């Protein structure tokens, strides 16, 4: 058994060395690891919160979010996402609707559900249709003993659904020909995520992504089975599950330019010293001043400081998604250093 363990360790080390050698060969100047999400949306601010007319704001029914659109991490524009209740909504914790940490939030009492319409608009009030729009629900869980089990039903739009894979604790079910997702494990407030871009594997396991194509609006049902306490539904229009980590090759070109800057000669110090004893040297001031000026100029000519400006150009040259057959892209960044 000891020999087998040693052989396995040796094989693992050889494999690791081979993998490292392959990386060095493919990326001789190194690589960067980036997260690519394609088109992506981020909730920037909560503009209004009165879902189902239950507050906390007054006036127009619904929730409005100011959302920014990014393409491969580059800002594109601002949009508005509205959420309106389509069925009767009453909740003892409606004051929590709107935002929680990084997430949009809607709270539903246990034993109840609500149908909601999500829609996308510009700030002039015109509807917008997007090629791709992803919505992620987080922290889909239940209370102990399978009470207050949270569920989500995608009522229309036939979105593509994505969970974290074989470790997912979200159960997919069909509800009246619609996609349904039900909590498969209990949870506590201690395991709730705080930031949608910083998820543990356990938090990813309680998440589900709904990806819509050519969409302006879609309906969702949010609810919970019988229990004692209200349940919070937390969502974002970004998906860590749908993003990919990619290796990006670095190629470097260095261009150096050199300039000369004059510095004061040593005579400058003598000049100020002699001023302090001006009374004693007054008789020969003219001669000494001429000498000092000559020394100052000569020192400036001889003593130079070299200023080197190095421009490093980094080119991303690997496959955009890091897999053969995916789209190839390129991008360039430039940094400058001084010495």
C-alpha positions as a Markdown table, in Angstrom:
| # | Residue | x | y | z |
|---|---|---|---|---|
| 1 | Unk | 0.0 | 0.0 | 0.0 |
| 2 | Unk | 2.9 | 2.3 | 0.8 |
| 3 | Unk | 4.5 | 1.6 | -2.5 |
| 4 | Unk | 1.2 | 2.3 | -4.3 |
| 5 | Unk | 0.9 | 5.6 | -2.5 |
| 6 | Unk | 4.4 | 6.5 | -3.4 |
| 7 | Unk | 3.8 | 5.6 | -7.1 |
| 8 | Unk | 0.6 | 7.7 | -7.1 |
| 9 | Unk | 2.4 | 10.6 | -5.6 |
| 10 | Unk | 5.2 | 10.3 | -8.2 |
| 11 | Unk | 2.6 | 10.1 | -11.0 |
| 12 | Unk | 0.8 | 13.2 | -9.7 |
| 13 | Unk | 4.1 | 15.1 | -9.5 |
| 14 | Unk | 5.0 | 14.1 | -13.1 |
| 15 | Unk | 1.5 | 15.2 | -14.3 |
| 16 | Unk | 1.8 | 18.5 | -12.5 |
| 17 | Unk | 5.3 | 19.1 | -14.0 |
| 18 | Unk | 4.0 | 18.2 | -17.5 |
| 19 | Unk | 1.1 | 20.6 | -17.0 |
| 20 | Unk | 3.4 | 23.3 | -15.9 |
| 21 | Unk | 5.7 | 22.7 | -18.8 |
| 22 | Unk | 2.8 | 22.9 | -21.2 |
| 23 | Unk | 1.7 | 26.2 | -19.7 |
| 24 | Unk | 5.2 | 27.6 | -20.1 |
| 25 | Unk | 5.4 | 26.5 | -23.7 |
| 26 | Unk | 2.0 | 28.0 | -24.5 |
| 27 | Unk | 2.4 | 31.1 | -22.5 |
| 28 | Unk | 6.2 | 31.9 | -22.5 |
| 29 | Unk | 5.7 | 35.4 | -21.1 |
| 30 | Unk | 3.0 | 34.3 | -18.7 |
| 31 | Unk | -0.8 | 34.7 | -18.6 |
| 32 | Unk | -3.6 | 36.5 | -16.9 |
| 33 | Unk | -6.8 | 34.9 | -15.6 |
| 34 | Unk | -9.9 | 36.9 | -16.4 |
| 35 | Unk | -13.6 | 36.3 | -15.8 |
| 36 | Unk | -15.6 | 36.7 | -19.0 |
| 37 | Unk | -19.4 | 37.1 | -18.9 |
| 38 | Unk | -20.2 | 38.5 | -22.4 |
| 39 | Unk | -23.1 | 40.9 | -22.0 |
| 40 | Unk | -23.8 | 41.6 | -18.4 |
| 41 | Unk | -26.1 | 43.9 | -16.3 |
| 42 | Unk | -25.5 | 45.4 | -12.9 |
| 43 | Unk | -28.0 | 47.0 | -10.5 |
| 44 | Unk | -26.5 | 50.4 | -9.7 |
| 45 | Unk | -29.3 | 52.0 | -7.8 |
| 46 | Unk | -32.8 | 51.4 | -6.5 |
| 47 | Unk | -35.0 | 54.1 | -8.1 |
| 48 | Unk | -38.4 | 53.2 | -6.6 |
| 49 | Unk | -39.9 | 50.4 | -4.4 |
| 50 | Unk | -43.6 | 49.8 | -4.1 |
| 51 | Unk | -44.1 | 46.2 | -5.2 |
| 52 | Unk | -47.8 | 45.3 | -5.2 |
| 53 | Unk | -48.5 | 48.7 | -3.7 |
| 54 | Unk | -47.1 | 47.6 | -0.3 |
| 55 | Unk | -44.3 | 50.1 | 0.0 |
| 56 | Unk | -42.0 | 51.2 | 1.4 |
| 57 | Unk | -42.4 | 53.9 | -1.2 |
| 58 | Unk | -45.7 | 55.4 | -2.2 |
| 59 | Unk | -47.1 | 56.3 | -5.6 |
| 60 | Unk | -46.6 | 54.1 | -8.7 |
| 61 | Unk | -46.9 | 50.4 | -8.1 |
| 62 | Unk | -43.7 | 48.4 | -8.8 |
| 63 | Unk | -39.9 | 48.4 | -8.4 |
| 64 | Unk | -37.5 | 50.3 | -10.7 |
| 65 | Unk | -33.8 | 49.6 | -10.9 |
| 66 | Unk | -31.1 | 51.7 | -12.6 |
| 67 | Unk | -29.0 | 49.1 | -14.4 |
| 68 | Unk | -25.8 | 49.4 | -16.3 |
| 69 | Unk | -25.0 | 47.2 | -19.4 |
| 70 | Unk | -21.4 | 45.9 | -19.9 |
| 71 | Unk | -20.0 | 44.0 | -22.8 |
| 72 | Unk | -16.9 | 42.0 | -21.8 |
| 73 | Unk | -16.5 | 44.3 | -18.9 |
| 74 | Unk | -16.8 | 47.5 | -20.9 |
| 75 | Unk | -19.6 | 50.0 | -20.1 |
| 76 | Unk | -22.2 | 50.3 | -22.8 |
| 77 | Unk | -25.3 | 52.2 | -21.5 |
| 78 | Unk | -27.8 | 52.6 | -18.6 |
| 79 | Unk | -31.2 | 50.9 | -18.7 |
| 80 | Unk | -34.2 | 50.6 | -16.4 |
| 81 | Unk | -35.6 | 47.3 | -15.2 |
| 82 | Unk | -39.2 | 47.4 | -13.8 |
| 83 | Unk | -40.7 | 44.7 | -11.6 |
| 84 | Unk | -44.5 | 44.7 | -11.3 |
| 85 | Unk | -46.9 | 42.5 | -9.3 |
| 86 | Unk | -49.4 | 40.7 | -11.5 |
| 87 | Unk | -51.3 | 39.0 | -8.7 |
| 88 | Unk | -52.5 | 40.1 | -5.3 |
| 89 | Unk | -49.6 | 40.7 | -3.0 |
| 90 | Unk | -49.6 | 41.0 | 0.7 |
| 91 | Unk | -46.5 | 40.5 | 2.9 |
| 92 | Unk | -45.6 | 41.3 | 6.5 |
| 93 | Unk | -42.1 | 42.2 | 5.4 |
| 94 | Unk | -42.8 | 44.2 | 2.3 |
| 95 | Unk | -40.6 | 47.0 | 3.7 |
| 96 | Unk | -37.6 | 44.9 | 2.8 |
| 97 | Unk | -38.4 | 44.9 | -0.9 |
| 98 | Unk | -36.1 | 46.6 | -3.3 |
| 99 | Unk | -32.4 | 46.0 | -2.4 |
| 100 | Unk | -30.5 | 43.9 | 0.0 |
| 101 | Unk | -26.7 | 44.3 | -0.1 |
| 102 | Unk | -25.8 | 43.8 | -3.8 |
| 103 | Unk | -29.1 | 42.1 | -4.7 |
| 104 | Unk | -32.5 | 43.0 | -5.8 |
| 105 | Unk | -35.0 | 41.6 | -3.3 |
| 106 | Unk | -38.7 | 40.6 | -3.0 |
| 107 | Unk | -40.1 | 39.1 | 0.1 |
| 108 | Unk | -43.0 | 36.6 | 0.2 |
| 109 | Unk | -44.8 | 35.2 | 3.2 |
| 110 | Unk | -44.6 | 31.4 | 3.7 |
| 111 | Unk | -47.6 | 29.6 | 2.2 |
| 112 | Unk | -48.0 | 32.3 | -0.4 |
| 113 | Unk | -46.8 | 33.2 | -3.9 |
| 114 | Unk | -46.8 | 36.2 | -6.3 |
| 115 | Unk | -46.6 | 36.5 | -10.1 |
| 116 | Unk | -44.2 | 39.2 | -11.2 |
| 117 | Unk | -43.5 | 40.9 | -14.5 |
| 118 | Unk | -39.9 | 41.9 | -15.2 |
| 119 | Unk | -39.4 | 44.3 | -18.1 |
| 120 | Unk | -36.6 | 46.4 | -19.7 |
| 121 | Unk | -36.9 | 50.1 | -20.7 |
| 122 | Unk | -34.7 | 53.1 | -21.6 |
| 123 | Unk | -35.0 | 56.2 | -19.5 |
| 124 | Unk | -37.3 | 57.9 | -22.1 |
| 125 | Unk | -39.9 | 55.2 | -21.3 |
| 126 | Unk | -39.4 | 53.2 | -24.5 |
| 127 | Unk | -39.3 | 49.4 | -24.3 |
| 128 | Unk | -36.0 | 47.7 | -25.1 |
| 129 | Unk | -35.5 | 44.2 | -26.4 |
| 130 | Unk | -32.2 | 42.6 | -25.5 |
| 131 | Unk | -30.4 | 39.7 | -27.3 |
| 132 | Unk | -29.5 | 38.1 | -24.0 |
| 133 | Unk | -30.6 | 38.8 | -20.5 |
| 134 | Unk | -29.7 | 36.6 | -17.5 |
| 135 | Unk | -31.3 | 36.7 | -14.1 |
| 136 | Unk | -29.8 | 34.8 | -11.2 |
| 137 | Unk | -31.7 | 33.9 | -8.0 |
| 138 | Unk | -29.5 | 33.2 | -5.0 |
| 139 | Unk | -30.0 | 31.5 | -1.6 |
| 140 | Unk | -32.9 | 29.3 | -2.7 |
| 141 | Unk | -33.4 | 27.2 | 0.5 |
| 142 | Unk | -35.9 | 26.3 | 3.2 |
| 143 | Unk | -36.4 | 26.4 | 6.9 |
| 144 | Unk | -35.6 | 23.2 | 8.9 |
| 145 | Unk | -37.8 | 20.1 | 8.5 |
| 146 | Unk | -38.5 | 21.2 | 4.9 |
| 147 | Unk | -40.8 | 24.0 | 5.9 |
| 148 | Unk | -41.0 | 27.3 | 4.0 |
| 149 | Unk | -39.4 | 25.7 | 0.9 |
| 150 | Unk | -38.8 | 28.5 | -1.6 |
| 151 | Unk | -39.7 | 27.9 | -5.3 |
| 152 | Unk | -39.5 | 29.9 | -8.5 |
| 153 | Unk | -41.5 | 29.2 | -11.7 |
| 154 | Unk | -40.5 | 30.6 | -15.1 |
| 155 | Unk | -44.0 | 31.2 | -16.4 |
| 156 | Unk | -43.1 | 32.1 | -19.9 |
| 157 | Unk | -40.2 | 32.8 | -22.3 |
| 158 | Unk | -38.7 | 29.3 | -22.0 |
| 159 | Unk | -35.4 | 30.5 | -20.5 |
| 160 | Unk | -32.3 | 28.4 | -20.6 |
| 161 | Unk | -31.7 | 27.3 | -17.0 |
| 162 | Unk | -28.3 | 26.8 | -15.4 |
| 163 | Unk | -27.4 | 25.6 | -11.9 |
| 164 | Unk | -24.0 | 24.8 | -10.4 |
| 165 | Unk | -24.0 | 21.2 | -11.7 |
| 166 | Unk | -24.0 | 17.9 | -9.8 |
| 167 | Unk | -23.6 | 19.6 | -6.4 |
| 168 | Unk | -26.6 | 21.9 | -6.9 |
| 169 | Unk | -29.1 | 22.0 | -4.1 |
| 170 | Unk | -31.9 | 23.4 | -6.3 |
| 171 | Unk | -34.3 | 20.9 | -7.7 |
| 172 | Unk | -35.7 | 21.5 | -11.1 |
| 173 | Unk | -39.3 | 20.4 | -11.7 |
| 174 | Unk | -42.0 | 20.9 | -14.3 |
| 175 | Unk | -45.0 | 22.9 | -13.1 |
| 176 | Unk | -47.9 | 23.1 | -15.5 |
| 177 | Unk | -45.5 | 22.8 | -18.5 |
| 178 | Unk | -43.4 | 25.6 | -17.0 |
| 179 | Unk | -39.9 | 25.4 | -15.5 |
| 180 | Unk | -39.9 | 25.2 | -11.7 |
| 181 | Unk | -37.0 | 25.3 | -9.2 |
| 182 | Unk | -37.5 | 24.2 | -5.6 |
| 183 | Unk | -35.2 | 24.5 | -2.6 |
| 184 | Unk | -33.5 | 21.2 | -1.9 |
| 185 | Unk | -31.8 | 22.0 | 1.3 |
| 186 | Unk | -32.3 | 24.1 | 4.4 |
| 187 | Unk | -30.4 | 27.3 | 5.1 |
| 188 | Unk | -29.8 | 30.0 | 7.7 |
| 189 | Unk | -29.1 | 33.7 | 7.7 |
| 190 | Unk | -25.4 | 32.9 | 8.3 |
| 191 | Unk | -25.0 | 31.3 | 4.8 |
| 192 | Unk | -26.6 | 34.2 | 2.9 |
| 193 | Unk | -24.4 | 35.8 | 0.2 |
| 194 | Unk | -23.4 | 39.4 | 0.6 |
| 195 | Unk | -22.0 | 40.1 | -2.9 |
| 196 | Unk | -23.1 | 38.4 | -6.1 |
| 197 | Unk | -19.5 | 38.4 | -7.4 |
| 198 | Unk | -18.1 | 36.7 | -4.3 |
| 199 | Unk | -19.9 | 33.4 | -3.9 |
| 200 | Unk | -18.7 | 30.2 | -2.1 |
| 201 | Unk | -19.4 | 26.9 | -3.8 |
| 202 | Unk | -22.1 | 26.3 | -1.2 |
| 203 | Unk | -23.8 | 29.6 | -2.2 |
| 204 | Unk | -23.5 | 28.7 | -5.9 |
| 205 | Unk | -25.2 | 25.4 | -5.2 |
| 206 | Unk | -28.3 | 27.3 | -4.0 |
| 207 | Unk | -28.4 | 29.5 | -7.1 |
| 208 | Unk | -30.1 | 29.2 | -10.4 |
| 209 | Unk | -29.7 | 31.3 | -13.6 |
| 210 | Unk | -32.4 | 32.0 | -16.1 |
| 211 | Unk | -31.1 | 33.1 | -19.5 |
| 212 | Unk | -33.5 | 34.8 | -21.9 |
| 213 | Unk | -33.0 | 35.5 | -25.6 |
| 214 | Unk | -34.6 | 38.4 | -27.6 |
| 215 | Unk | -36.5 | 39.5 | -24.5 |
| 216 | Unk | -38.2 | 42.7 | -23.4 |
| 217 | Unk | -40.3 | 41.1 | -20.6 |
| 218 | Unk | -40.9 | 37.8 | -18.8 |
| 219 | Unk | -43.0 | 36.5 | -16.0 |
| 220 | Unk | -41.9 | 34.7 | -12.9 |
| 221 | Unk | -43.7 | 33.2 | -9.9 |
| 222 | Unk | -42.0 | 33.4 | -6.5 |
| 223 | Unk | -43.4 | 31.6 | -3.5 |
| 224 | Unk | -42.8 | 29.4 | -0.4 |
| 225 | Unk | -44.6 | 26.4 | 1.1 |
| 226 | Unk | -46.2 | 26.5 | 4.5 |
| 227 | Unk | -44.1 | 27.7 | 7.3 |
| 228 | Unk | -43.7 | 30.5 | 9.9 |
| 229 | Unk | -41.5 | 33.2 | 8.5 |
| 230 | Unk | -41.4 | 35.4 | 5.3 |
| 231 | Unk | -38.9 | 34.3 | 2.7 |
| 232 | Unk | -36.6 | 36.6 | 0.8 |
| 233 | Unk | -35.9 | 36.2 | -2.9 |
| 234 | Unk | -32.6 | 37.7 | -3.9 |
| 235 | Unk | -31.6 | 38.3 | -7.5 |
| 236 | Unk | -29.1 | 39.9 | -9.8 |
| 237 | Unk | -28.9 | 40.5 | -13.5 |
| 238 | Unk | -25.4 | 39.1 | -13.5 |
| 239 | Unk | -24.5 | 35.5 | -13.4 |
| 240 | Unk | -21.3 | 34.1 | -11.9 |
| 241 | Unk | -22.4 | 30.7 | -12.9 |
| 242 | Unk | -22.6 | 31.7 | -16.6 |
| 243 | Unk | -19.2 | 33.4 | -16.5 |
| 244 | Unk | -16.0 | 31.7 | -17.5 |
| 245 | Unk | -12.5 | 32.0 | -16.2 |
| 246 | Unk | -10.0 | 32.2 | -19.1 |
| 247 | Unk | -6.3 | 32.3 | -19.5 |
| 248 | Unk | -5.1 | 35.2 | -21.5 |
| 249 | Unk | -1.6 | 35.1 | -23.0 |
| 250 | Unk | 0.7 | 38.0 | -22.5 |
| 251 | Unk | 3.2 | 39.3 | -25.1 |
| 252 | Unk | 5.4 | 42.2 | -24.2 |
| 253 | Unk | 7.1 | 44.9 | -26.3 |
| 254 | Unk | 9.4 | 47.3 | -24.6 |
| 255 | Unk | 10.3 | 50.7 | -26.1 |
| 256 | Unk | 12.8 | 52.9 | -24.3 |
| 257 | Unk | 13.4 | 56.6 | -24.8 |
| 258 | Unk | 16.2 | 58.5 | -22.9 |
| 259 | Unk | 16.3 | 62.3 | -22.2 |
| 260 | Unk | 18.8 | 64.5 | -20.3 |
| 261 | Unk | 17.9 | 66.8 | -17.5 |
| 262 | Unk | 20.4 | 69.3 | -16.1 |
| 263 | Unk | 21.0 | 69.3 | -12.4 |
| 264 | Unk | 22.7 | 72.1 | -10.4 |
| 265 | Unk | 26.5 | 71.7 | -10.1 |
| 266 | Unk | 28.5 | 71.5 | -6.9 |
| 267 | Unk | 29.2 | 75.2 | -7.1 |
| 268 | Unk | 25.7 | 76.1 | -6.2 |
| 269 | Unk | 26.3 | 75.1 | -2.6 |
| 270 | Unk | 29.5 | 77.1 | -2.6 |
| 271 | Unk | 27.6 | 80.1 | -3.8 |
| 272 | Unk | 25.3 | 80.1 | -0.9 |
| 273 | Unk | 28.1 | 79.5 | 1.6 |
| 274 | Unk | 30.0 | 82.5 | 0.2 |
| 275 | Unk | 27.0 | 84.7 | 0.6 |
| 276 | Unk | 27.1 | 83.9 | 4.3 |
| 277 | Unk | 30.6 | 85.4 | 4.5 |
| 278 | Unk | 30.0 | 88.2 | 2.1 |
| 279 | Unk | 31.7 | 90.8 | 4.3 |
| 280 | Unk | 35.0 | 89.0 | 4.2 |
| 281 | Unk | 34.9 | 88.3 | 0.5 |
| 282 | Unk | 33.5 | 91.6 | -0.7 |
| 283 | Unk | 36.8 | 92.7 | -2.2 |
| 284 | Unk | 37.0 | 89.7 | -4.5 |
| 285 | Unk | 33.4 | 89.1 | -5.0 |
| 286 | Unk | 33.4 | 89.8 | -8.7 |
| 287 | Unk | 36.1 | 87.3 | -9.5 |
| 288 | Unk | 34.6 | 84.6 | -7.3 |
| 289 | Unk | 31.2 | 85.1 | -8.8 |
| 290 | Unk | 32.5 | 84.6 | -12.3 |
| 291 | Unk | 34.3 | 81.4 | -11.2 |
| 292 | Unk | 31.2 | 80.1 | -9.6 |
| 293 | Unk | 29.0 | 80.8 | -12.6 |
| 294 | Unk | 31.6 | 78.9 | -14.8 |
| 295 | Unk | 31.6 | 76.0 | -12.3 |
| 296 | Unk | 27.8 | 75.9 | -12.2 |
| 297 | Unk | 27.5 | 75.7 | -16.0 |
| 298 | Unk | 30.2 | 73.2 | -16.3 |
| 299 | Unk | 28.7 | 71.0 | -13.6 |
| 300 | Unk | 25.3 | 71.1 | -15.3 |
| 301 | Unk | 26.9 | 70.0 | -18.5 |
| 302 | Unk | 28.8 | 67.1 | -17.0 |
| 303 | Unk | 26.2 | 65.8 | -14.5 |
| 304 | Unk | 23.1 | 64.5 | -16.1 |
| 305 | Unk | 20.1 | 62.4 | -15.0 |
| 306 | Unk | 18.8 | 59.8 | -17.5 |
| 307 | Unk | 15.0 | 59.6 | -17.6 |
| 308 | Unk | 13.9 | 56.3 | -19.1 |
| 309 | Unk | 10.3 | 55.9 | -20.2 |
| 310 | Unk | 9.4 | 52.2 | -20.8 |
| 311 | Unk | 6.2 | 51.4 | -22.6 |
| 312 | Unk | 4.9 | 47.9 | -22.1 |
| 313 | Unk | 2.3 | 46.7 | -24.5 |
| 314 | Unk | 0.3 | 43.6 | -23.4 |
| 315 | Unk | -1.6 | 41.7 | -26.0 |
| 316 | Unk | -4.4 | 39.3 | -25.1 |
| 317 | Unk | -4.0 | 36.6 | -27.8 |
| 318 | Unk | -5.7 | 33.5 | -26.5 |
| 319 | Unk | -9.1 | 32.2 | -27.3 |
| 320 | Unk | -11.7 | 34.4 | -25.8 |
| 321 | Unk | -13.4 | 31.6 | -24.0 |
| 322 | Unk | -10.3 | 29.4 | -23.7 |
| 323 | Unk | -11.8 | 26.5 | -25.6 |
| 324 | Unk | -11.2 | 25.4 | -29.2 |
| 325 | Unk | -14.0 | 26.4 | -31.5 |
| 326 | Unk | -15.0 | 29.5 | -29.5 |
| 327 | Unk | -14.6 | 33.0 | -30.8 |
| 328 | Unk | -11.1 | 34.5 | -30.8 |
| 329 | Unk | -10.6 | 38.0 | -29.7 |
| 330 | Unk | -7.8 | 40.5 | -29.0 |
| 331 | Unk | -7.3 | 43.4 | -26.7 |
| 332 | Unk | -4.3 | 45.6 | -25.9 |
| 333 | Unk | -3.4 | 47.4 | -22.8 |
| 334 | Unk | -0.5 | 49.8 | -22.3 |
| 335 | Unk | 1.3 | 50.7 | -19.1 |
| 336 | Unk | 4.2 | 53.3 | -18.6 |
| 337 | Unk | 6.9 | 53.3 | -16.0 |
| 338 | Unk | 9.5 | 56.0 | -15.2 |
| 339 | Unk | 12.9 | 55.7 | -13.7 |
